[in-house]
Amino acid sequence: MSNYSCKILMTALLAQLLLCGDRAAQAVDIVTRLSDGTTLRGKLGRMDSTSVEIERTNGQKVEVSVDDLKSVVFEGEPSQIAQARSNERSGAYATALEKLNEAKSSLSSPNRNAKINLEFLIARVKGRQALLDASKIDDAITELTTFREANKGSFRYLEATLLQAALHGAKKQAEQGRTLLAEVQASAVPGFKLQAGVDLGNLLLKSGDAAGALSAFDGVISQCQGKPNLTRALYSGKLGRAACLKTQNDVDQAILTLDEVIEKAAENDSATLAEAWLRKGDCMSLKGNSKAALMAYLHVDVLYSSEGAQHAEALARLAQLWGPSGHEDRALEASAKLAERYPNSTWARQSAGGG
């Protein structure tokens, strides 16, 4: 065999080895942490209602608390699930559901947790969609109830419980919401326990108990002080505190609290930042500063449009404010975007009715 032929054969063998290596590298479970964005590749082991364990390719075992899970990808899961995650992040919930249902029909993994995870993703998308479209709340609550009853020991159980509580709150079913939040507060997962405290504060605030809500938010804030791993809960508590202050007509102090969150929250914490800018816009409107309010709502539209609930509300506010400021074209543009992206939302219906 000539040297040239040997080189050709060697190149082909190396290419085959590299291809096999790539396939082997991809044939793993993947866990991404919420706190630092770290991606862990390996084999998932124990998974329960408090944490999951993954054995990395180097043999190291890493435990991740369920409140620190950004995403969990199981080996061999259908490609539609990745597409659905992307759709969900952008607020395209109908498309996400379509992809997840396609994945459900083609899921062949013998891993029970992979099936549980897919069922949870469907329930979560339905829940988030229902928070924008009240006509879907009953169906979403049924889906989450079914999931929770069948998967009480699942690594997705507490997150599902928080979401269901939020849906009961949106439906003004305070008692059902408080019962679910109490269950999460009794758990052994710090991040979710604190989030339940924040959600309880929001529930109390919606029911008109601003003093009780402020006490709940301050309790969360005090538990988070000096603990860098609890910053998300800390800022959620501060956002709730600002909402209470606004309700109690202490608007200037509310703005100071919101500015602190905007300054200190991580750039990738889009949910926190979208809410902070939205509520700052509300405060500026109360003070009669329409220009500052417009700028705050524009932050949500331009930078945090993936946060569907906040984005829909911001578009409704922009549609109201652009006209009086001399920009009727932009008011129409905001209304059109609201109707196109969130046609069934409360904000779109109010805008269409002139409310």
Beta strands, then each sheet from edge to edge (+ up, - down):
strand 1: 29-33
strand 2: 39-47
strand 3: 51-56
strand 4: 61-65
strand 5: 69-73
sheet 1: 4+ 3- 2+ 1- 5+
end
